[in-house]
Amino acid sequence: MNGDIPCHKVYEDERTFAFLDINPVQPGHTLVVPRAQVDHIEELEEEDFLALMHTAKLLAQNMRDELQVERVCMKVEGFEVPHAHIHLIPCETIDDFRSEPYEAGEDELLDMTERLLY
């Protein structure tokens, strides 16, 4: 979020930031994070929580339209990194949501960035 680590950013505002997961479970898998540094999503201040959910909603609607998928699933789990975040995963079936992560290639990430940039 400070620009220290390269990423494929699809959205940014004063309270939230969103970028493509480099190990997606489906093409377009996006992480939405608050700028506030908290480990647990329920620890967010009300304004930051609402901003996070608003961004997730905007990007899910955009993702559904752009990728023409049945659903965009949301997941909050918080075990891999100590920073609250929401996973947005484009899905046609529940099996898409439960798929194993894979390493996305640079071409796929660039294509998805162009398609999902909001």
Sequence and secondary structure as in RCSB ss.txt:
>XXXX:A:sequence
MNGDIPCHKVYEDERTFAFLDINPVQPGHTLVVPRAQVDHIEELEEEDFLALMHTAKLLAQNMRDELQVERVCMK
VEGFEVPHAHIHLIPCETIDDFRSEPYEAGEDELLDMTERLLY
>XXXX:A:secstr
  S S   EEEE SSEEEEE SS SSTT EEEEESS  SSGGGS HHHHHHHHHHHHHHHHHHHHHHT SEEEEE
    SSSS  EEEEEESSHHHHT       HHHHHHHHHHH  
